[in-house]
């Protein structure tokens, strides 16, 4: 025997009360939905149509916006790619020019270094030759001066010897003169008459 939600004595059980309460709420809801449909049905349908239109328009606009953004991004990506390629090309050209300039500069520096070394070697050779010539001139002048000094020394020595000989001769003459005077004095003293 199926339980219809009532006790044996005919009083409703808890379960029966809950079911009947649910049935009552469900009936009320249906009743309210019918009242709403009568009162607001046309407005709701109009609003639904408007929402559907707006939703369709939004979907369309969103799709167009998506397509527009995609096109713009593709265009921007293409532009960026072209700019990057142009920049890379310009950078390579500048690097090539810089490398060429560096090579030319290195070549010029090498040539200047060689020229400087040659000039330095030539100047060193000229300087050494000039020092050699100056040294030879000094040696020649030293020899000439030494010869002149030797000649003057010889001349002076000769003159000194001659002067000395003259002095010696003059000395001898004085001695002879004094002897002569002494002899003369003696003779004179011998010739004096004796006093008586």
SETIVO-371434 format. One record per residue (C-alpha): residue number from 1; x, y, z. Coordinates in nm, 2 decimals. Layout:
> NUM;X;Y;Z
...
END
This chain:
> 1;0.00;0.00;0.00
> 2;0.15;0.33;-0.10
> 3;0.21;0.59;0.16
> 4;0.04;0.91;0.05
> 5;0.19;1.12;0.33
> 6;-0.08;1.05;0.59
> 7;-0.06;0.84;0.91
> 8;-0.29;0.54;0.97
> 9;-0.53;0.76;1.17
> 10;-0.56;1.00;0.87
> 11;-0.33;1.28;1.00
> 12;-0.07;1.41;0.76
> 13;0.29;1.30;0.82
> 14;0.59;1.53;0.81
> 15;0.67;1.41;0.46
> 16;0.32;1.46;0.35
> 17;0.32;1.81;0.49
> 18;0.64;1.90;0.30
> 19;0.50;1.75;-0.02
> 20;0.18;1.94;0.01
> 21;0.37;2.26;0.09
> 22;0.59;2.21;-0.22
> 23;0.28;2.15;-0.43
> 24;0.12;2.47;-0.30
> 25;0.44;2.67;-0.37
> 26;0.46;2.53;-0.71
> 27;0.10;2.61;-0.78
> 28;0.16;2.97;-0.65
> 29;0.46;3.00;-0.88
> 30;0.27;2.90;-1.18
> 31;-0.01;3.13;-1.09
> 32;0.24;3.42;-1.04
> 33;0.41;3.34;-1.37
> 34;0.07;3.36;-1.54
> 35;-0.01;3.69;-1.38
> 36;0.33;3.83;-1.48
> 37;0.28;3.71;-1.83
> 38;-0.05;3.89;-1.85
> 39;0.08;4.21;-1.69
> 40;0.44;4.23;-1.83
> 41;0.44;3.97;-2.11
> 42;0.44;4.22;-2.40
> 43;0.71;4.43;-2.24
> 44;0.93;4.13;-2.17
> 45;0.90;4.01;-2.52
> 46;0.98;4.35;-2.65
> 47;1.28;4.38;-2.42
> 48;1.39;4.03;-2.52
> 49;1.37;4.13;-2.89
> 50;1.57;4.45;-2.81
> 51;1.83;4.25;-2.61
> 52;1.85;4.00;-2.89
> 53;1.91;4.29;-3.14
> 54;2.16;4.46;-2.91
> 55;2.33;4.13;-2.86
> 56;2.34;4.06;-3.23
> 57;2.47;4.42;-3.29
> 58;2.73;4.38;-3.02
> 59;2.84;4.05;-3.16
> 60;2.87;4.21;-3.51
> 61;3.05;4.51;-3.37
> 62;3.28;4.29;-3.17
> 63;3.35;4.07;-3.47
> 64;3.43;4.39;-3.68
> 65;3.64;4.53;-3.40
> 66;3.82;4.20;-3.38
> 67;3.88;4.20;-3.76
> 68;3.99;4.56;-3.74
> 69;4.23;4.50;-3.45
> 70;4.37;4.19;-3.63
> 71;4.42;4.39;-3.95
> 72;4.59;4.67;-3.76
> 73;4.81;4.43;-3.57
> 74;4.91;4.26;-3.90
> 75;4.98;4.60;-4.05
> 76;5.18;4.71;-3.74
> 77;5.37;4.38;-3.75
> 78;5.45;4.42;-4.12
> 79;5.55;4.78;-4.05
> 80;5.77;4.68;-3.76
> 81;5.92;4.40;-3.96
> 82;6.01;4.64;-4.25
> 83;6.15;4.89;-4.00
> 84;6.36;4.62;-3.83
> 85;6.49;4.50;-4.17
> 86;6.57;4.86;-4.28
> 87;6.74;4.92;-3.95
> 88;6.94;4.60;-3.98
> 89;7.04;4.68;-4.33
> 90;7.14;5.03;-4.23
> 91;7.34;4.89;-3.93
> 92;7.52;4.64;-4.16
> 93;7.60;4.92;-4.41
> 94;7.73;5.14;-4.12
> 95;7.93;4.86;-3.98
> 96;8.08;4.79;-4.33
> 97;8.16;5.16;-4.37
> 98;8.31;5.17;-4.02
> 99;8.52;4.86;-4.08
> 100;8.64;5.01;-4.41
> 101;8.72;5.34;-4.24
> 102;8.91;5.15;-3.97
> 103;9.11;4.96;-4.23
> 104;9.19;5.28;-4.41
> 105;9.29;5.44;-4.08
> 106;9.50;5.15;-3.99
> 107;9.67;5.16;-4.33
> 108;9.74;5.53;-4.29
> 109;9.88;5.48;-3.94
> 110;10.11;5.20;-4.07
> 111;10.23;5.43;-4.35
> 112;10.29;5.72;-4.10
> 113;10.47;5.48;-3.87
> 114;10.70;5.36;-4.16
> 115;10.76;5.72;-4.26
> 116;10.83;5.82;-3.91
> 117;11.07;5.53;-3.86
> 118;11.25;5.62;-4.19
> 119;11.28;5.99;-4.09
> 120;11.40;5.89;-3.74
> 121;11.66;5.66;-3.90
> 122;11.76;5.93;-4.14
> 123;11.79;6.19;-3.86
> 124;11.98;5.94;-3.65
> 125;12.22;5.88;-3.94
> 126;12.25;6.25;-4.01
> 127;12.31;6.32;-3.64
> 128;12.57;6.05;-3.62
> 129;12.74;6.19;-3.93
> 130;12.73;6.54;-3.78
> 131;12.87;6.41;-3.45
> 132;13.14;6.23;-3.64
> 133;13.23;6.54;-3.85
> 134;13.23;6.76;-3.54
> 135;13.45;6.51;-3.36
> 136;13.69;6.51;-3.65
> 137;13.69;6.89;-3.66
> 138;13.76;6.89;-3.29
> 139;14.05;6.64;-3.33
> 140;14.19;6.84;-3.62
> 141;14.17;7.17;-3.42
> 142;14.32;6.99;-3.12
> 143;14.61;6.87;-3.33
> 144;14.66;7.22;-3.48
> 145;14.65;7.38;-3.14
> 146;14.89;7.12;-3.00
> 147;15.13;7.18;-3.29
> 148;15.11;7.56;-3.23
> 149;15.16;7.51;-2.86
> 150;15.46;7.28;-2.92
> 151;15.60;7.54;-3.16
> 152;15.55;7.82;-2.91
> 153;15.70;7.60;-2.64
> 154;16.00;7.53;-2.85
> 155;16.04;7.90;-2.94
> 156;16.01;8.00;-2.58
> 157;16.25;7.73;-2.47
> 158;16.50;7.85;-2.74
> 159;16.46;8.21;-2.62
> 160;16.50;8.10;-2.26
> 161;16.82;7.92;-2.34
> 162;16.95;8.21;-2.54
> 163;16.86;8.45;-2.26
> 164;17.03;8.22;-2.01
> 165;17.34;8.20;-2.22
> 166;17.35;8.58;-2.25
> 167;17.31;8.60;-1.87
> 168;17.58;8.35;-1.82
> 169;17.80;8.55;-2.06
> 170;17.72;8.87;-1.87
> 171;17.80;8.70;-1.54
> 172;18.14;8.59;-1.67
> 173;18.21;8.94;-1.78
> 174;18.14;9.08;-1.44
> 175;18.36;8.82;-1.27
> 176;18.64;8.91;-1.51
> 177;18.57;9.28;-1.45
> 178;18.59;9.23;-1.07
> 179;18.92;9.04;-1.12
> 180;19.04;9.31;-1.33
> 181;18.95;9.57;-1.08
> 182;19.11;9.37;-0.80
> 183;19.43;9.34;-1.00
> 184;19.42;9.71;-1.08
> 185;19.36;9.79;-0.72
> 186;19.66;9.58;-0.62
> 187;19.88;9.74;-0.88
> 188;19.78;10.07;-0.77
> 189;19.85;9.99;-0.42
> 190;20.19;9.85;-0.52
> 191;20.29;10.17;-0.71
> 192;20.23;10.40;-0.42
> 193;20.57;10.56;-0.30
> 194;20.67;10.45;0.04
> 195;20.68;10.72;0.31
> 196;21.01;10.78;0.48
END
